[in-house]
Amino acid sequence: MPRQIKLIWDFRGEASAKTAEHHELHLKEYIIREKLPLHITGFEIKNEMHAIAFMVVTDEFMIQIRDALKPHRGELYTE
């Protein structure tokens, strides 16, 4: 199985949860537009002032997506 990487966009402030939720929609749109075989996206509320949106990619697509969408950070994905 190829290595999976969780690309993460951080959002901070009172509107962070709504912003992360909305950003996930754009990540899904990008996957569809680029016809990528990726299926895992999401958003998580870390606390009232911090939320993240994320997309799980494989090594094959990591550079392309990193350069196009400029995530704030990444980590190895474990389910």
Secondary structure per residue as TSV (DSSP state, phi and psi in degrees):
chain	resnum	aa	ss	phi	psi
A	1	M	-	360.0	133.5
A	2	P	-	-66.9	152.9
A	3	R	-	-65.5	137.8
A	4	Q	E	-109.3	135.4
A	5	I	E	-121.3	131.4
A	6	K	E	-94.9	108.3
A	7	L	E	-85.8	132.9
A	8	I	E	-126.0	135.6
A	9	W	E	-115.0	122.6
A	10	D	E	-93.4	140.6
A	11	F	E	-131.8	135.2
A	12	R	E	-128.4	152.9
A	13	G	S	113.6	179.3
A	14	E	T	-64.0	-29.9
A	15	A	T	-95.8	12.9
A	16	S	H	-59.7	-39.1
A	17	A	H	-64.8	-47.1
A	18	K	H	-65.2	-38.4
A	19	T	H	-66.3	-43.5
A	20	A	H	-64.4	-41.7
A	21	E	H	-61.1	-43.6
A	22	H	H	-67.2	-39.7
A	23	H	H	-62.0	-35.3
A	24	E	H	-58.5	-37.1
A	25	L	H	-59.4	-41.3
A	26	H	H	-67.5	-34.8
A	27	L	H	-64.2	-42.8
A	28	K	H	-63.9	-40.7
A	29	E	H	-61.4	-41.0
A	30	Y	H	-62.4	-44.4
A	31	I	H	-58.3	-44.4
A	32	I	H	-66.9	-47.7
A	33	R	H	-60.9	-40.1
A	34	E	T	-88.8	-0.7
A	35	K	T	53.7	48.5
A	36	L	-	-89.1	143.8
A	37	P	-	-85.8	51.3
A	38	L	-	-115.2	145.1
A	39	H	-	-133.5	-7.5
A	40	I	-	-108.1	113.9
A	41	T	E	-136.1	167.8
A	42	G	E	176.4	-178.7
A	43	F	E	-143.6	149.6
A	44	E	E	-135.1	138.3
A	45	I	E	-94.5	114.8
A	46	K	E	-82.7	-43.5
A	47	N	E	-161.3	-175.3
A	48	E	T	-65.6	-14.6
A	49	M	T	-119.4	8.0
A	50	H	E	-148.2	127.8
A	51	A	E	-141.7	159.2
A	52	I	E	-129.7	153.0
A	53	A	E	-115.0	149.4
A	54	F	E	-147.6	159.5
A	55	M	E	-139.1	133.9
A	56	V	E	-98.5	126.0
A	57	V	E	-126.4	165.5
A	58	T	E	-99.8	166.7
A	59	D	H	-52.8	-36.3
A	60	E	H	-57.2	-35.4
A	61	F	H	-108.0	-4.0
A	62	M	H	-59.9	-49.1
A	63	I	H	-63.3	-46.3
A	64	Q	H	-56.7	-48.4
A	65	I	H	-73.0	-40.4
A	66	R	H	-57.8	-46.3
A	67	D	H	-69.3	-34.5
A	68	A	H	-79.9	-40.4
A	69	L	H	-109.5	-10.8
A	70	K	-	50.3	64.1
A	71	P	-	-64.7	158.7
A	72	H	S	-76.8	-30.5
A	73	R	E	-165.4	174.5
A	74	G	E	-148.0	160.4
A	75	E	E	-153.4	158.7
A	76	L	E	-64.8	137.7
A	77	Y	-	-91.9	129.4
A	78	T	-	-130.3	135.0
A	79	E	-	-70.1	360.0
